């Protein structure tokens, strides 16, 4: 939570010529980051306030994000989820996918977008918001040169104003809304397999076993290091978000008496990121590591733990997967904290099931009823069970919203300090806010992510989890809502 200190304790007025502002250019007080949900925002974000006192979470996707994992750990699916959610939530966002493994297809992206209501069924390529290219078409250096030109065009004197829009974040210093360029996403799947033109030329000119190929790995590491160093500043300045996957495998050591060096504190000593330079581990703002995957099946029926319907009862079905993931590097928040993502191999990341699985794992946080039949304490009118929750999430947006608020509150209690003593149980939140005269049907018909102010028309009203906590204490009333009627 962001609050400026109002006291003047320790204030000092420098002598003439001693002000830093006379010599240095200040960085912006806030750089807006897109929200992507599904447990990622709280781990990477902090709240700031809007003009009307609304609490807006700034976090989710970093400007340079890596996803690492061993083979078949669904790194690409997670990376595509980041891209598609941004395209779904931010109307002016555009994305470019660079495929180095020959596996990314438009039809697959459309399949993964089926639960994203703003882009489901849209041909994003045809309308110009999504573009595909691959390694045979453009080598890594050629692709990055093209991306650099695209980014330079955004911030050129002629075009910068046209790319700039207002966010809902409020600058007290400027007495104005914080502005940001439209979002550009560049996805590299994967950096491990990417090759530059020079490396490809060396490989084309020499046969396997040739001594000329002995230095290919060193040259590749050098080229990728240069790209990563350049990305660090270029992406921030142009509001570009580059995401990339990298393979993780055993770290080999020729000298058995000398153990391999540990790359990161929360990465096992014997593991390393393959075919990427060491700079990958410290130029990324966020580096997610998928530690393990397992089929999510019911121990008794051996069918999916959360079936699509009563007919989805095939024993041995491996569609639902549970990914264990943690940030091994996170410049925006804590690292080393594991959590789980639920995904369908067919449908992609399952946001509602992920949030439900999270609160269930913390002593059934926010769940009433019993183990077989239960309900969300923020949405008690809907009865749930293991076999019905997946279908009801798909059908009921208020249920999905209640899951998001409950899981974010659980994360905040688990990982944040509470100096204002706002935190409470979901049951307390529900009952106390209802007692104040608020209608939960109205409160759940909202969105918790920010959008550009130019795109607010047609969107649901904004209400964050922190807003609800502050409403309970009488510290906030939604600016888009009529004043509450006082009891006679």
Helices and strands as residue ranges (DSSP letters): G 20-22, H 40-44, E 46-49, E 55-58, E 64-69, H 75-89, E 94-99, H 106-112, E 130-134, H 140-154, H 160-163, E 164-171, E 176-181, E 184-189, H 197-205, G 211-213, H 216-238, E 240-250, E 271-273, H 280-283, E 286-295, E 320-330, E 339-344, E 348-349, H 351-361, E 367-369, E 373-376, E 379-385, H 389-395, H 397-415, H 426-435, H 440-443, G 453-455, H 465-472
